[in-house]
Amino acid sequence: MKNSSGPRRPDVTTVEIIGGPEALEVGLRSYDARWAEVYLRHRRRILGALAEADVDVEHIGSTSVPGLAAKPIVDIVVAVPDITAEEDYLDGLLAAGYELRVREPGHRLVRTPARDVHVHVYERGDAAVHEYLLLRDHLRTHADDRALYESVKRALLGRRWNDMNDYADAKSDVILAIKNRARAARP
């Protein structure tokens, strides 16, 4: 479904986290090639659930970077024509067994009941999608930044986190620095 006339309705204006804050309970694991297989399996599941929609699906996050230790949670980004048209994608994802976790301006997050796959939904062209891919592609090809990122994650995971989002926020400075180097390295 193409979005040629703009959003169907205004987007949400607040952050809704279904189930409230959750403590971070998983640690880093050495890179596992099976994460790519999990991504491919869920990519097929997502494309099947959204067969009538015009979507892009990419593997993002640390599990998408060979050689990088990661929490064993596969992150996937889905770009849709209109984030406000939830009936075009959310119903299909829920019917495919994913559960809604976050609804916020410009972003929806669904995940598996086992919480081992997170599917981030954005509108096509959203800068967040570009940023995820920029970081992923740079870390795949720059071992020094990959090692730096892993060392920061290991240090942060040495602390207790009552909310997984606080852990994610604590990584933002190193992620920003790496993305700035990625931009500078472009021809």
N, C-alpha and C positions, 0 to 999 in steps of 0.2 A: 504494500500500500504506500503510495507516494504522498508526500506532504508538500503540495505545491502552493497552498494558500496560507501557510502559517499554522500555528497551533490551533487545535480545535477549541481549546478552552484555556483559561489561565492555569499555570502550574501551581502546585502546592506552595505555600509560603512558609511553612514550618517544617521542623524535622520531627518525624515520627519514627521512633525506634520500637518496634514490636517486641515486647518481652523485656524491655529495659536494658540497662548496662549488664555486661557479662564479663566476668573475670577471664583473663588470658590464662588458659590451662594447658596449652600445648607449647612445646619447646622446639628448637631448631633441629632439623634432621639433615644429614648429608644429602646432597642432590640425589634424586631417585629418578631414573629414566622412565619409570612407570607413570610419573606425573604427566608426561606428554601423552601417554595412552589414556589416562583419565580425562585429560582435556579433549582428546579426539572423540571419546565416547560421549561426553557431555555436549560437545559441539553438534554431533549428530542428533542427540536428543533435543537440543534447543532448536536446531533447524527443522526437525520434524514437528515440533510443537508450534513453530511459527512459520509453517510452510506457506501460508498466505501473505506473510509480511515480508517486506524488503529490509533485511537486516544484515549487518556485518558482525562476525564473531571472531574474536582474537583471544589467544592465551596471553595473560599478563601476569605481573607479580613475580616473585622470586622463583616459584616453581616453573616458570617459563624460561629460566636462564640456566642452561647446562653448567654444572660446576658450582652453583651457588647453593649454600645451605638455606633451608627455608622451613617455615612452619608447614606441616603437611596439609595445607589448605590450597586447593587449586583455584586461582582467580581467573575469571573469564569476563571479558567486556563484550557487551552486545550494543551495537549502535542501531537505533530505530529512527524512523522518519519523524515521529512526533512523540516526545516523552509524555505529553498530556493525554494522549490517546491510549490510556492503559488497556482499554478493551482490545486493542490490536496485538498486545504482547503479554500483558500480565496474566490474563485468564489462561492463555495457552501454557505459560510457564508454570502456573499453579496446577493446572491439570496434568502437567508432565511430572509432578511430584516435588517441585521446588516450593519453598515456603517464603512468604514475604517477611523480610527483616527490617528494611529501612525504606521509608518514603520521605524524600526531601527535595527541595528545589533542584530540578535538573537531573536527578539521580534516583534510581530505585535499586534495591539490592534484594535478591532472592538467593536462597541457599538450599542445600540438601538438608533433610532432617538430621543426618549425621554431622552436619556442619563442616564437611570436608571439601565442599565446592561452593564458592561464592560467585554469583553471577551479577555483575554490575551493569545496569542498563542506563544508557545515556542517549541523548538525541544525536543523530549523525551530525558531525561538524563541531560537537562540543569540544572545547579545548582539553578537557580531562582525558578524552580518548587519545588525542595526540600526545599528551604528556606521558600517559602509561606506555605507549609504544616507543616514545623517545627514550625513556629510561630502560625499558626492556632491551631494545636494540643496542644501546650503548653498553649495557652490562654484558651482553652476549659477546661483544668484541673487544672489551677493555678489561683485562685481567686485574690491573691495579685498582680500578674503581670497584670491581666485583669483590675483591678482597677487602677493601675499605668498608664497603657496605655490609659485608658479612661480619666484620669485626665490630661494627657499631651495633648491629642486631644482637650479636652475642653478648656484648656489654649490657645492653638494655634488658635483655632477657634474664640477666642476673638479678634484676629487681622484681618485686612483686607488683603486678598490675591488676587493679580492681576492675578496670574497664579496658577491653581490647583496643578501643579507640584511642585511649591515652598512650598506649604503646605505639600505635601507628603515628600519632602526632609527634611523639618524641623522636622519630626518625626523620622528620621533615627537613631539618637543616642539612643533613648529609645528602638527602635525596635532591634537594634544591641545588647544592653544590655540584653534584654529579650531573644533573640535567644542564646546568650552566656550562660545564665542560663539554657535554654532548653537543650543545648548540654551537659552541666555539669551534669544535672539531669538524663541523660540517663545511663542505666546500662552498 
